[in-house]
Amino acid sequence: MSYVTGVQPNGTPTWIDLGIPDLERAKEFYGSLFGWEFASAGPEAGYYTTALLDGRRVAALAPNEGETEFWWNVYFAADDCDSAAKRVVESGGRVTVEPVDVMTQGRMAIAIDPTGARFGLWQGRDHIGCEVVNEPNSLVRNDLATPSPEPAREFYSSVFGFALDRNEDMPDFDFTFLRRPDGHEVAGIFGNPEATRSRWATTFEVADTDEAVARAVAGGGGAGEASDMLYGRIATLTDPFGTEFSVITRA
């Protein structure tokens, strides 16, 4: 398994969470889909519920009855949350939740980039973020889909020091890899003129995409048709609340 045992380098997608209107229903769906177990942080944390795989953190769920649209939130590792939040503003974004300590777990902020996509910053302390990644039933990718890729590329390279690398394997698509200063690719920006808004998309790895599609539908969610692409077999799923995400069995 790909276990993470320390704080990820600056700019790495390090944590994901989802606010939904029915926590128990969400636990039932994602538990049956990914085999996750759950540990509640209790009422003092608003029932923020951690999803576990092999006893290690992979994501979190929380009640959110005030929204009508739901999306997995991605948090980027920040060596210094306050400095990163300042760079967000200086680079043309907005900070909607100012940096704040989450008990001894870490320090966080919520921001919106110049294209309108929401993301988080996480300076890990006791909580380092996802402890399992790039394995079946865990996070494998985060990509920004946007009709305005150029401002997004400029923004994220400014905030996190990313290098930009066009994906030459897919010349028909406007897809840019985001690489940390050490050269490691951590995310991507997909320029899609047909997109109606900008959003960070979340992809989970699975052992068998077609089986995951069947489990999602049986669990009360929805699924598009699975298809083969350059990097594996992929499908778009929705949970019972309409939250969209992808699953892939990598080639």
GIUR-V598622 format. One record per residue. N is the residue number from 0. SS is DSSP state (@ for helix, = for strand, . for the rest). PSI is psi in whole degrees, 0 to 359 (none if undefined). Layout:
n,ss,psi
N,SS,PSI
N,SS,PSI
This chain:
n,ss,psi
0,.,150
1,.,89
2,=,141
3,.,125
4,.,359
5,.,173
6,.,133
7,.,154
8,.,154
9,.,132
10,.,353
11,.,131
12,=,118
13,=,344
14,=,151
15,=,143
16,=,167
17,=,127
18,=,129
19,=,161
20,.,341
21,.,99
22,@,316
23,@,321
24,@,320
25,@,317
26,@,320
27,@,316
28,@,307
29,@,332
30,@,318
31,@,329
32,@,313
33,@,356
34,.,22
35,.,148
36,=,166
37,=,143
38,=,118
39,=,141
40,.,350
41,.,173
42,@,332
43,@,342
44,@,16
45,.,28
46,.,33
47,.,117
48,=,123
49,=,133
50,=,134
51,=,142
52,=,120
53,.,34
54,.,6
55,=,147
56,=,135
57,=,338
58,=,183
59,=,154
60,=,149
61,=,146
62,=,137
63,.,91
64,.,354
65,.,352
66,.,157
67,.,353
68,.,139
69,.,145
70,.,141
71,.,128
72,=,135
73,=,140
74,=,130
75,=,138
76,=,137
77,.,122
78,.,323
79,.,103
80,@,320
81,@,318
82,@,320
83,@,319
84,@,322
85,@,319
86,@,327
87,@,310
88,@,316
89,@,335
90,.,5
91,.,5
92,.,186
93,=,145
94,=,116
95,=,335
96,=,112
97,=,155
98,=,134
99,=,145
100,=,138
101,=,84
102,.,229
103,.,5
104,.,319
105,=,190
106,=,134
107,=,162
108,=,158
109,=,137
110,=,167
111,=,130
112,.,173
113,.,344
114,.,355
115,.,3
116,.,137
117,=,144
118,=,169
119,=,163
120,=,138
121,=,117
122,=,97
123,=,143
124,.,259
125,.,330
126,.,107
127,.,351
128,.,206
129,.,132
130,.,352
131,=,128
132,=,161
133,.,33
134,.,158
135,.,134
136,.,23
137,=,171
138,=,134
139,=,333
140,=,152
141,=,127
142,=,140
143,=,120
144,=,124
145,=,146
146,.,354
147,.,72
148,@,327
149,@,312
150,@,325
151,@,317
152,@,315
153,@,318
154,@,307
155,@,329
156,@,327
157,@,317
158,@,318
159,@,358
160,.,24
161,.,143
162,=,148
163,=,130
164,=,110
165,=,140
166,.,99
167,@,347
168,@,342
169,@,70
170,.,341
171,.,355
172,.,148
173,=,83
174,=,127
175,=,126
176,=,142
177,=,123
178,=,136
179,.,165
180,.,336
181,.,3
182,.,352
183,.,128
184,=,130
185,=,342
186,=,185
187,=,161
188,=,121
189,=,111
190,=,112
191,.,103
192,.,339
193,.,351
194,.,136
195,.,347
196,.,168
197,.,134
198,=,146
199,=,123
200,=,146
201,=,134
202,=,132
203,=,142
204,=,144
205,.,160
206,.,330
207,.,110
208,@,317
209,@,322
210,@,322
211,@,320
212,@,314
213,@,319
214,@,321
215,@,315
216,@,316
217,@,331
218,.,4
219,.,7
220,.,195
221,=,167
222,=,140
223,.,175
224,.,134
225,.,145
226,=,156
227,=,137
228,=,183
229,.,322
230,.,1
231,=,195
232,=,125
233,=,153
234,=,150
235,=,128
236,=,162
237,=,143
238,.,180
239,.,348
240,.,3
241,.,6
242,.,125
243,=,138
244,=,173
245,=,158
246,=,148
247,=,140
248,=,112
249,=,146
250,.,none
